[in-house]
Amino acid sequence: MALALEQAREAAQHGDVPVGAILVREGKVVAVGHNRREIDGDPTAHAEIVALREAALDLGHWRLEGCTLYVTLEPCPMCAGALVNARIPNLVFGAFDPKAGATGSLMNLCQDPRLNHRLEILNGVLAEECSSILKDFFRSRRRQKREEKKLRCNDHKTNHDSSP
């Protein structure tokens, strides 16, 4: 999970929500990923999807049996569905996502008996660190937006005061 947190920090550096993922097979890291939606302009570029794509290319097959995905935030419905489709047997995640989590919070796609594959899930691993990086990111983003708004208001006031 520490490696996934490093990936999350990398996402934050380019303005993406700090989520990181690591795919491990037989004790070796086969793929890494972090959110890239902003930098790539791709709504599907979540950390999990980035790691799954890299692993499929590296391993030469879409079936990623024998792999464990470590991710800092509970997967959303899109990512949970991709994990089922990739036949990932194990998922380990840090922080729960009460707004979009699809492996326990809002629903549990990865263990739905109606689907053809189910994952073993371990949650809460380094949860505090995983949650903290997200809270810090959004706190910083809100502060930046307030400062931008304040500058716009001051600029508007200055322009308005100087008009004839």
N, C-alpha and C positions, 0 to 999 in steps of 0.2 A: 504493500500500500504506500510505502514511502516513495517508491518510484512513480506511482500514480500521482502522488502529491506534487512531485517535481514536474510532471507533465501539466498538472493544473496550473502551477505557477507560470509555466511557459505560455499557456493560453491567455492568462491575465496580462502578460507583457504586450500582447498585440490586441488587447481590448475585448477579448472573448471571455465569456463566463468561465471561471476557472474550474474546469472539470478535466480530470485526467484518467486515462485507462491504460492498463498493461495486460497483455495476454501471455500466459505462461503455459508451456507444455513440457512435461517431464523435467521440471525444475529450471527450464531455460526460458528467458523472455524471447518470444517470437514476434511480438509486435507491440508498439506503443501508439498512443493517440491522445490528443487533447482537442478540446473544442476549437473549431476553425470556421464557424459560421460567418463571423464578421470578416475575417481576413480572406476567406475564399468566396464569400457571397453565396454560400450553399446552405440551404436550410437543413440538409441532412448531415452536415459535417459535425456531428456530435462526436465526442471522444470515443465512445464505444464503436460507432460505425467506422471511424477512421482506423481504429485498431483492427476491427474485423476485416476491412478491406486489405490492409497491409498483411495480415496473417494469411488470408486466402491467397494472395499473390505469392508470398514467401513459401507457403506450404504446397501450393499448386492445386488446391481444392477448396471448394466452398464449405465442405463439411469439416468443422473444426473440432472433431471429437478428441477427447483427451486433453482439452485445454481448460484453463481456468481464467476467467476475466476478473481483474481487480479494477474497480472504478470508485472514484471518490464520492460520487453522488448516485443515489438510487436511479436506475434507468427509467426513462420515459416510455410510453407505449411503443413508439417507433423502435427504440433500441431494444426493449424487451422482446418485441416481435422478431427482430433481427437475431437476437441470441437464440431464440427457439429455432428459427429457420437454419441457423448455422450449426445446430446440434451441440452447442456448448454445454458440457455437463455441469459445470460449477461456476457460480457467480459469487463474488465477494464484494460488498460495497460498504462505504463509510457512512455518509450522512443520508438520512431519509429525506425524501422530497415530498412534503405534504401537498404541494400544488400540482405535481405532475408525475409522481412516482407510480410505476406500474409493476412493482415487484413486492407489494405489500401495503403501500400507503393508500392509493386510490383503488387499486385492483391488484391482481397478481397473475399477469399473463404467463409468467415463467413456470407456474405450477398449476395452471388450469387443466383439469383432467380432460377437457374437451379437445385439447390440442394434442398433436402427435408426438410431442417431446416435452419433457419437463426438466428443470434444472434444480440442483441442490443450491440453496441460497444461505449464505452467512452474511449477516448485516451488522452494522455498528462497529466495524473494524476501524480504529483511529477516528471514530465519529467526531470527536471534538475538534481535531485538527482539520478534518475535511469540512466541517461546518464553519469553522473559523475563517478559513480562506475565502469561502463564499460570502460570509457576512462582511468581512473587511472589504472585499471587492465592491459589493453593492453599497456599503456605507460611503466609500470613496466616490463611487459614481454619483450618488445623490448629492454629496458635498460639491462635486464639480458642476453638476447641473444648477445648484443653487447659486454658485459663484458666477456662472455664465449668465443666469437670469439677472442677477444683481448688476453685472456689467452692462447688460442690454438696457436695463431700466435706467442706470446712471447715464448711459450714452444717449438714450432717448430724452431724458430730462435735460441734459446739457444742450442737445440740439433744439429742444423745445424752448428753453430759456433764451437762447441766442437768436431766435427768429424774430422778425420785425413786428 
